[in-house]
Amino acid sequence: MSNIDKLNDHELVDLKNAIERELKRRADGPKVTTYYVVSCITDSQNFTDLDCALRCLKSVTEDLMEWVAE
């Protein structure tokens, strides 16, 4: 507690703001990374699992390669 007593008004406000930001971040819950696979401008899929996204990307790539080869 003695360290808080040594803070000036500006440092106290900064500390208060930092605590409020941290509490809001914790209340919002953990951030979820989302991976997007876009096969054309109008068609996209999103995944939270990288493995699923990569399998989808592989499928989209194979379909595109088939289409180009025709």
Distance bins in CASP14 RR format, pairs under 12 A and 6 or more apart:
PFRMAT RR
TARGET T0000
AUTHOR 0000-0000-0000
RMODE 2
METHOD distances of the structure
MODEL  1
1 7 0 0 0 0 0 1 0 0 0 0 0
3 11 0 0 0 0 0 1 0 0 0 0 0
3 12 0 0 0 0 0 1 0 0 0 0 0
3 15 0 0 0 0 0 1 0 0 0 0 0
4 11 0 0 0 0 1 0 0 0 0 0 0
4 12 1 0 0 1 0 0 0 0 0 0 0
4 15 1 0 0 1 0 0 0 0 0 0 0
4 16 0 0 0 0 0 1 0 0 0 0 0
4 19 0 0 0 0 0 1 0 0 0 0 0
5 11 0 0 0 0 0 1 0 0 0 0 0
5 12 0 0 0 0 0 1 0 0 0 0 0
6 12 0 0 0 0 0 1 0 0 0 0 0
6 15 0 0 0 0 0 1 0 0 0 0 0
7 13 0 0 0 0 1 0 0 0 0 0 0
7 14 0 0 0 0 1 0 0 0 0 0 0
7 15 1 0 0 1 0 0 0 0 0 0 0
7 16 0 0 0 0 0 1 0 0 0 0 0
8 14 0 0 0 0 1 0 0 0 0 0 0
8 15 0 0 0 0 0 1 0 0 0 0 0
9 15 0 0 0 0 0 1 0 0 0 0 0
9 16 0 0 0 0 0 1 0 0 0 0 0
10 16 0 0 0 0 0 1 0 0 0 0 0
10 17 0 0 0 0 0 1 0 0 0 0 0
11 17 0 0 0 0 0 1 0 0 0 0 0
11 18 0 0 0 0 0 1 0 0 0 0 0
12 18 0 0 0 0 0 1 0 0 0 0 0
12 19 0 0 0 0 0 1 0 0 0 0 0
13 19 0 0 0 0 0 1 0 0 0 0 0
13 20 0 0 0 0 0 1 0 0 0 0 0
14 20 0 0 0 0 0 1 0 0 0 0 0
14 21 0 0 0 0 0 1 0 0 0 0 0
15 21 0 0 0 0 0 1 0 0 0 0 0
15 22 0 0 0 0 0 1 0 0 0 0 0
16 22 0 0 0 0 0 1 0 0 0 0 0
16 23 0 0 0 0 0 1 0 0 0 0 0
17 23 0 0 0 0 0 1 0 0 0 0 0
17 24 0 0 0 0 0 1 0 0 0 0 0
18 24 0 0 0 0 0 1 0 0 0 0 0
18 25 0 0 0 0 0 1 0 0 0 0 0
19 25 0 0 0 0 0 1 0 0 0 0 0
19 26 0 0 0 0 0 1 0 0 0 0 0
20 26 0 0 0 0 0 1 0 0 0 0 0
20 27 0 0 0 0 0 1 0 0 0 0 0
21 27 0 0 0 0 0 1 0 0 0 0 0
21 28 0 0 0 0 0 1 0 0 0 0 0
22 28 0 0 0 0 0 1 0 0 0 0 0
23 29 0 0 0 0 0 1 0 0 0 0 0
25 31 0 0 0 0 1 0 0 0 0 0 0
30 48 0 0 0 0 0 1 0 0 0 0 0
31 48 0 0 0 0 0 1 0 0 0 0 0
32 46 0 0 0 0 0 1 0 0 0 0 0
32 47 0 0 0 0 0 1 0 0 0 0 0
32 48 1 0 1 0 0 0 0 0 0 0 0
32 49 0 0 0 0 0 1 0 0 0 0 0
33 46 0 0 0 0 0 1 0 0 0 0 0
33 47 0 0 0 0 1 0 0 0 0 0 0
33 48 1 0 0 1 0 0 0 0 0 0 0
33 49 0 0 0 0 1 0 0 0 0 0 0
33 50 0 0 0 0 1 0 0 0 0 0 0
33 53 0 0 0 0 0 1 0 0 0 0 0
34 44 0 0 0 0 0 1 0 0 0 0 0
34 45 0 0 0 0 0 1 0 0 0 0 0
34 46 1 0 1 0 0 0 0 0 0 0 0
34 47 1 0 0 1 0 0 0 0 0 0 0
34 48 1 0 1 0 0 0 0 0 0 0 0
34 49 0 0 0 0 0 1 0 0 0 0 0
34 50 0 0 0 0 0 1 0 0 0 0 0
34 52 0 0 0 0 0 1 0 0 0 0 0
34 53 0 0 0 0 1 0 0 0 0 0 0
35 44 0 0 0 0 0 1 0 0 0 0 0
35 45 0 0 0 0 1 0 0 0 0 0 0
35 46 1 0 0 1 0 0 0 0 0 0 0
35 47 1 0 1 0 0 0 0 0 0 0 0
35 48 1 0 0 1 0 0 0 0 0 0 0
35 49 1 0 0 1 0 0 0 0 0 0 0
35 50 1 0 1 0 0 0 0 0 0 0 0
35 51 0 0 0 0 1 0 0 0 0 0 0
35 52 0 0 0 0 1 0 0 0 0 0 0
35 53 1 1 0 0 0 0 0 0 0 0 0
35 54 0 0 0 0 1 0 0 0 0 0 0
35 55 0 0 0 0 0 1 0 0 0 0 0
35 56 0 0 0 0 1 0 0 0 0 0 0
35 57 0 0 0 0 1 0 0 0 0 0 0
36 43 0 0 0 0 0 1 0 0 0 0 0
36 44 1 0 1 0 0 0 0 0 0 0 0
36 45 1 0 0 1 0 0 0 0 0 0 0
36 46 1 0 1 0 0 0 0 0 0 0 0
36 47 1 0 0 1 0 0 0 0 0 0 0
36 48 0 0 0 0 0 1 0 0 0 0 0
36 50 0 0 0 0 0 1 0 0 0 0 0
36 52 0 0 0 0 0 1 0 0 0 0 0
36 53 1 0 0 1 0 0 0 0 0 0 0
36 56 0 0 0 0 1 0 0 0 0 0 0
36 57 0 0 0 0 1 0 0 0 0 0 0
36 60 0 0 0 0 0 1 0 0 0 0 0
37 43 0 0 0 0 1 0 0 0 0 0 0
37 44 1 0 0 1 0 0 0 0 0 0 0
37 45 1 0 1 0 0 0 0 0 0 0 0
37 46 1 0 0 1 0 0 0 0 0 0 0
37 47 1 0 0 1 0 0 0 0 0 0 0
37 49 0 0 0 0 0 1 0 0 0 0 0
37 50 0 0 0 0 0 1 0 0 0 0 0
37 52 0 0 0 0 1 0 0 0 0 0 0
37 53 1 0 1 0 0 0 0 0 0 0 0
37 54 0 0 0 0 1 0 0 0 0 0 0
37 55 0 0 0 0 1 0 0 0 0 0 0
37 56 1 0 1 0 0 0 0 0 0 0 0
37 57 1 0 1 0 0 0 0 0 0 0 0
37 58 0 0 0 0 1 0 0 0 0 0 0
37 59 0 0 0 0 1 0 0 0 0 0 0
37 60 1 0 0 1 0 0 0 0 0 0 0
37 61 0 0 0 0 1 0 0 0 0 0 0
37 63 0 0 0 0 0 1 0 0 0 0 0
37 64 0 0 0 0 0 1 0 0 0 0 0
38 44 1 0 1 0 0 0 0 0 0 0 0
38 45 0 0 0 0 1 0 0 0 0 0 0
38 46 0 0 0 0 1 0 0 0 0 0 0
38 53 0 0 0 0 0 1 0 0 0 0 0
38 56 0 0 0 0 0 1 0 0 0 0 0
38 57 0 0 0 0 1 0 0 0 0 0 0
38 60 0 0 0 0 1 0 0 0 0 0 0
38 61 0 0 0 0 0 1 0 0 0 0 0
38 64 0 0 0 0 0 1 0 0 0 0 0
39 45 1 0 0 1 0 0 0 0 0 0 0
39 56 0 0 0 0 1 0 0 0 0 0 0
39 57 0 0 0 0 1 0 0 0 0 0 0
39 58 0 0 0 0 0 1 0 0 0 0 0
39 59 0 0 0 0 1 0 0 0 0 0 0
39 60 1 0 1 0 0 0 0 0 0 0 0
39 61 0 0 0 0 1 0 0 0 0 0 0
39 62 0 0 0 0 0 1 0 0 0 0 0
39 63 1 0 0 1 0 0 0 0 0 0 0
39 64 1 0 0 1 0 0 0 0 0 0 0
39 67 0 0 0 0 0 1 0 0 0 0 0
40 60 0 0 0 0 1 0 0 0 0 0 0
40 63 0 0 0 0 0 1 0 0 0 0 0
40 64 0 0 0 0 1 0 0 0 0 0 0
40 67 0 0 0 0 0 1 0 0 0 0 0
43 56 0 0 0 0 0 1 0 0 0 0 0
43 60 0 0 0 0 1 0 0 0 0 0 0
43 63 0 0 0 0 0 1 0 0 0 0 0
43 64 0 0 0 0 0 1 0 0 0 0 0
44 53 0 0 0 0 0 1 0 0 0 0 0
44 56 0 0 0 0 0 1 0 0 0 0 0
44 57 0 0 0 0 0 1 0 0 0 0 0
44 60 0 0 0 0 0 1 0 0 0 0 0
45 52 0 0 0 0 1 0 0 0 0 0 0
45 53 0 0 0 0 1 0 0 0 0 0 0
45 55 0 0 0 0 0 1 0 0 0 0 0
45 56 1 0 1 0 0 0 0 0 0 0 0
45 57 0 0 0 0 1 0 0 0 0 0 0
45 59 0 0 0 0 0 1 0 0 0 0 0
45 60 0 0 0 0 1 0 0 0 0 0 0
46 52 0 0 0 0 0 1 0 0 0 0 0
46 53 0 0 0 0 1 0 0 0 0 0 0
46 56 0 0 0 0 1 0 0 0 0 0 0
47 53 1 0 1 0 0 0 0 0 0 0 0
47 54 0 0 0 0 1 0 0 0 0 0 0
47 55 0 0 0 0 1 0 0 0 0 0 0
47 56 1 0 0 1 0 0 0 0 0 0 0
47 57 0 0 0 0 1 0 0 0 0 0 0
49 55 0 0 0 0 1 0 0 0 0 0 0
49 56 0 0 0 0 0 1 0 0 0 0 0
50 56 0 0 0 0 0 1 0 0 0 0 0
50 57 0 0 0 0 0 1 0 0 0 0 0
51 57 0 0 0 0 0 1 0 0 0 0 0
51 58 0 0 0 0 0 1 0 0 0 0 0
52 58 0 0 0 0 0 1 0 0 0 0 0
52 59 0 0 0 0 0 1 0 0 0 0 0
53 59 0 0 0 0 0 1 0 0 0 0 0
53 60 0 0 0 0 0 1 0 0 0 0 0
54 60 0 0 0 0 0 1 0 0 0 0 0
54 61 0 0 0 0 0 1 0 0 0 0 0
55 61 0 0 0 0 0 1 0 0 0 0 0
55 62 0 0 0 0 0 1 0 0 0 0 0
56 62 0 0 0 0 0 1 0 0 0 0 0
56 63 0 0 0 0 0 1 0 0 0 0 0
57 63 0 0 0 0 0 1 0 0 0 0 0
57 64 0 0 0 0 0 1 0 0 0 0 0
58 64 0 0 0 0 0 1 0 0 0 0 0
58 65 0 0 0 0 0 1 0 0 0 0 0
59 65 0 0 0 0 0 1 0 0 0 0 0
59 66 0 0 0 0 0 1 0 0 0 0 0
60 66 0 0 0 0 0 1 0 0 0 0 0
60 67 0 0 0 0 0 1 0 0 0 0 0
61 67 0 0 0 0 0 1 0 0 0 0 0
61 68 0 0 0 0 0 1 0 0 0 0 0
62 68 0 0 0 0 0 1 0 0 0 0 0
62 69 0 0 0 0 0 1 0 0 0 0 0
63 69 0 0 0 0 0 1 0 0 0 0 0
63 70 0 0 0 0 0 1 0 0 0 0 0
64 70 0 0 0 0 0 1 0 0 0 0 0
END
